[in-house]
Amino acid sequence: MANKVKAAIIGSGNIGTDLMIKIIRRSDVLEMAALVGIDPASDGLERARQLGVATTHDGIDGLQALEAWPSIGVVFDATSAGAHQRHSDVVTAAGKVMIDLTPAAIGPYVIPVVNGDAHLTEPNVNMVTCGGQATIPIVAAVSSVATVHYAEIVASIASKSAGPGTRANIDEFTETTSRGLEEVGGAAKGKAIIILNPAEPPMLMRDTVFTLSSGADEATIAAAVEAMVAKVHAYVPGYRLKQAVQFERFGSNDPIEIPGYGRFEGIKTTVFLEVEGAAHYLPAYAGNLDIMTSAALRTAEKIAVNRLMDAA
């Protein structure tokens, strides 16, 4: 693409820095214009300066003061849910697109392989959570062939890959992911759990997805799940099934009792996933962060291409 869309990232921590490197190394659509932080000594801002990217440690106010600000079309927010509201107000008021990597959920939830084409004109889109990016595609795959009455996910990540932002937003993580399982994944009811595992050496991200469904057989569900895993793998190369999809069938003679749901008859599907990071900036065990930055990049590129096409 001859003309790239200029992008800025608010947040010079692990996620923002990894995303910056992904844009520089991988994107044919976006061009890094600025990295924004609040700590002048942060490693992210120093790396940005070494790469020739404009920086500021004065937050959103500093971003507006940069020479590049008028030409920026896409802004990523990799800070916190609490800070996002003001960032979004400033960015969208200036006519720029906000890609939200916090659990603030001001804009619609976006999972690139599920509904990435449905919100190309929105001023603010939300990337849900790392657990949501890993597991909602699986629930959506089952929903595409069956009726999903209940979905539950357990996201286990290395404690070392959970920075201050992740730890400060645990409640938002579970609430946002649960809603995403329903609103994007298609489950009638969703539940999310996150586990920070202190194991040494640090573990890769592991996700377990349970669905209770009716209306499709095991072979159909397995095929849908495997096809969806391949789609996510296309932009997150470390995303994979840990083992074959597992099934249990419950009939009228032996229904399962689900707390908060009641008696269920149908198929319980269990999917075990593993996410290994690309190690562009973060360690390979930080797959939880890698899947967020990869999904945000894919989403922003779709929006940028749509805008360029409209302008042509």
C-alpha positions in Angstrom: 0.0 0.0 0.0 1.6 3.3 -1.1 0.0 5.5 1.6 0.1 4.3 5.1 -2.1 5.5 7.9 -0.1 7.1 10.8 -0.7 5.6 14.2 0.0 6.7 17.8 0.1 4.5 20.9 -0.8 5.8 24.3 1.1 3.7 26.9 4.8 2.9 26.8 4.6 -0.2 28.9 4.9 -3.8 27.7 1.8 -3.9 25.6 2.4 -0.5 24.0 6.0 -1.2 23.2 5.3 -4.7 21.7 2.6 -3.1 19.6 4.9 -0.4 18.4 7.5 -3.0 17.3 4.8 -5.1 15.5 3.6 -2.0 13.6 7.2 -1.2 12.5 8.1 -4.8 11.6 4.9 -6.2 10.2 2.5 -3.6 9.0 2.1 -2.6 5.4 -0.8 -0.4 6.3 0.2 1.5 9.4 3.1 3.8 10.1 4.3 4.5 13.7 4.1 8.2 14.3 4.2 8.6 18.1 4.6 6.7 21.4 3.1 8.3 24.5 4.0 7.6 28.1 4.1 9.3 31.5 7.6 8.1 32.6 10.4 9.7 30.8 12.8 6.9 31.8 10.6 4.1 30.5 12.2 1.5 28.3 9.4 1.8 25.8 10.0 5.5 25.2 13.8 5.0 24.9 13.3 2.2 22.3 10.9 4.5 20.4 13.5 7.2 20.3 16.1 4.8 19.1 13.7 3.7 16.3 13.1 7.3 15.2 9.6 7.5 16.6 8.3 10.7 18.1 7.7 10.5 21.9 6.3 12.4 24.8 6.1 11.6 28.5 3.3 14.1 29.1 0.4 11.7 28.3 -2.5 12.7 26.0 -1.8 16.4 26.4 1.8 15.8 25.2 0.4 13.8 22.2 -1.8 16.7 21.1 1.3 19.0 21.3 3.4 16.8 18.9 3.9 18.0 15.3 2.6 14.7 14.1 -0.8 14.9 15.9 -2.9 16.4 13.0 -1.7 13.7 10.6 -2.4 10.7 12.9 -5.4 8.6 11.9 -5.4 5.8 14.4 -4.6 5.9 18.1 -4.2 2.8 20.3 -4.8 3.0 24.1 -2.7 0.6 26.0 -3.1 2.2 29.5 -5.9 1.4 31.9 -9.7 1.3 31.9 -9.8 4.3 34.3 -7.7 6.5 32.0 -9.4 5.5 28.8 -12.5 7.7 28.9 -10.5 11.0 28.6 -8.2 9.5 26.0 -11.2 8.4 24.0 -12.9 11.8 24.3 -9.9 13.6 23.0 -9.1 11.2 20.2 -12.6 10.8 18.8 -13.3 14.6 19.1 -10.3 15.1 16.8 -11.9 12.7 14.2 -9.4 9.9 14.8 -10.1 6.2 15.4 -9.5 4.8 18.9 -8.4 1.2 19.3 -8.9 0.4 23.0 -6.8 -2.4 24.5 -8.1 -1.7 28.0 -11.2 -3.3 29.5 -13.1 0.0 29.5 -15.4 -1.1 26.7 -16.7 2.3 25.6 -16.9 1.1 22.0 -18.2 -2.2 20.7 -16.2 -5.4 21.3 -14.2 -6.6 18.4 -12.7 -10.0 17.7 -11.0 -9.8 14.3 -12.1 -13.2 13.0 -15.6 -13.0 14.4 -16.9 -9.5 13.9 -13.9 -7.6 12.6 -15.7 -6.3 9.5 -18.9 -5.2 11.4 -17.4 -2.1 13.1 -15.1 -0.5 10.5 -16.7 2.9 10.8 -16.9 3.1 14.6 -14.9 5.9 16.3 -13.9 3.6 19.2 -13.5 -0.2 19.2 -12.7 -2.3 22.2 -10.3 -5.3 22.0 -12.1 -7.0 25.0 -9.3 -8.8 26.9 -6.5 -11.2 26.2 -8.6 -14.1 27.5 -11.5 -12.8 25.3 -9.3 -12.7 22.2 -8.2 -16.3 22.8 -11.5 -17.8 23.8 -14.4 -15.9 22.2 -13.5 -17.2 18.7 -14.0 -20.7 20.0 -17.4 -20.0 21.5 -18.4 -18.2 18.3 -17.3 -21.2 16.3 -19.6 -23.5 18.3 -22.4 -20.9 18.1 -22.0 -20.9 14.3 -23.3 -24.5 14.2 -25.2 -25.0 17.4 -27.1 -23.2 20.1 -24.7 -22.3 23.0 -26.6 -22.2 26.2 -23.6 -21.6 28.5 -19.9 -20.8 28.0 -17.2 -20.7 30.6 -13.5 -19.9 30.1 -10.5 -20.2 32.3 -7.5 -18.1 31.2 -4.2 -19.0 32.9 -1.2 -16.7 32.3 2.3 -16.4 33.7 2.4 -14.1 36.7 5.4 -12.4 35.2 3.4 -11.5 32.1 0.8 -9.7 34.2 1.9 -6.1 34.6 0.4 -3.3 36.8 -2.3 -2.6 34.2 -3.5 -6.2 34.1 -3.4 -6.6 37.8 -5.3 -3.3 38.4 -8.1 -4.4 36.0 -8.8 -8.0 37.1 -12.4 -7.2 37.9 -12.9 -5.5 34.6 -11.2 -8.5 32.9 -13.7 -11.0 34.2 -16.7 -8.7 33.6 -15.7 -7.7 30.1 -14.8 -11.2 29.0 -18.0 -12.6 30.3 -20.0 -10.1 28.4 -17.9 -10.7 25.3 -18.7 -14.4 25.4 -22.3 -13.5 25.2 -22.4 -10.5 22.9 -19.8 -11.6 20.4 -19.4 -15.3 21.1 -23.2 -15.9 21.0 -23.5 -17.8 24.4 -26.8 -17.2 26.2 -24.7 -17.0 29.4 -21.0 -16.5 29.9 -18.5 -16.8 32.7 -14.8 -15.9 32.8 -12.0 -16.7 35.2 -8.4 -15.6 35.1 -5.5 -17.3 36.9 -2.1 -15.7 37.4 0.3 -18.7 37.7 3.6 -18.0 39.5 5.3 -21.1 38.1 9.0 -21.0 37.3 10.0 -21.1 34.5 7.0 -19.1 33.4 4.2 -21.0 31.7 2.8 -20.2 28.3 -0.7 -18.8 28.2 -3.3 -21.6 28.5 -7.0 -21.3 28.0 -9.8 -23.8 28.6 -13.2 -23.2 27.0 -16.3 -25.1 28.0 -19.6 -24.8 26.1 -22.9 -26.5 26.7 -24.8 -26.7 23.4 -27.5 -28.4 21.4 -28.4 -28.7 17.8 -25.2 -30.0 16.3 -23.2 -33.2 16.7 -19.6 -33.7 17.9 -18.1 -33.9 14.4 -19.7 -30.7 13.2 -18.6 -28.8 16.4 -15.0 -30.1 16.1 -14.8 -29.1 12.5 -16.0 -25.6 13.3 -13.5 -25.2 16.2 -10.6 -26.4 14.1 -11.4 -24.0 11.3 -11.6 -21.1 13.7 -8.3 -22.0 15.3 -6.7 -21.9 11.9 -8.1 -18.4 11.3 -6.7 -17.0 14.6 -3.4 -18.7 13.9 -3.1 -16.7 10.7 -2.4 -13.5 12.7 -1.3 -15.1 16.0 1.2 -17.8 14.9 1.6 -19.2 18.5 -2.2 -19.9 18.8 -3.0 -23.6 18.7 -5.1 -26.4 20.1 -3.3 -28.2 22.9 -5.1 -31.4 22.2 -8.1 -32.7 20.3 -11.5 -31.2 21.1 -13.2 -33.2 23.9 -16.9 -34.0 24.2 -19.4 -35.3 26.8 -23.1 -35.9 26.0 -25.8 -35.5 28.6 -29.3 -37.0 28.1 -32.6 -36.9 29.9 -31.5 -39.8 32.1 -28.2 -38.1 33.2 -28.5 -34.3 32.8 -25.7 -32.1 34.2 -26.6 -29.5 36.9 -24.9 -26.1 36.3 -24.9 -23.6 39.2 -26.8 -20.6 38.2 -28.1 -22.3 35.0 -30.0 -25.5 36.1 -30.3 -28.9 34.4 -28.8 -29.3 31.0 -29.2 -31.9 28.3 -27.0 -31.8 25.2 -23.2 -31.7 24.5 -20.5 -30.3 26.7 -17.5 -29.3 24.5 -14.1 -28.7 26.1 -11.3 -27.0 24.2 -7.8 -26.6 25.4 -5.7 -23.8 23.9 -2.1 -22.7 24.1 -0.8 -19.2 23.1 2.9 -18.7 22.6 4.1 -15.2 22.0 6.0 -14.1 19.0 8.8 -12.6 21.2 9.0 -9.4 19.2 9.6 -7.5 22.5 8.1 -9.6 25.2 9.2 -13.1 26.2 7.6 -16.0 24.4 5.6 -17.0 27.5 3.7 -13.7 27.3 1.2 -15.0 24.8 -1.6 -13.2 26.6 -0.1 -9.9 25.6 1.0 -11.0 22.2 -2.6 -12.0 21.2 -3.9 -8.6 22.3 -1.4 -6.6 20.3 -1.8 -8.9 17.3 -5.6 -8.6 17.4 -5.4 -4.8 17.8 -3.0 -4.5 14.9 -5.3 -6.7 12.6 -8.3 -4.6 13.6 -6.6 -1.3 13.0 -5.4 -2.4 9.6 -8.9 -3.4 8.6 -10.2 0.0 9.7 -7.3 1.8 8.0 -7.8 0.0 4.7 -11.5 0.7 4.8 -10.9 4.4 5.3 -8.2 4.5 2.5 -10.6 2.7 0.2 -13.4 5.2 1.0 -11.0 8.1 0.4 -9.8 6.8 -3.0 
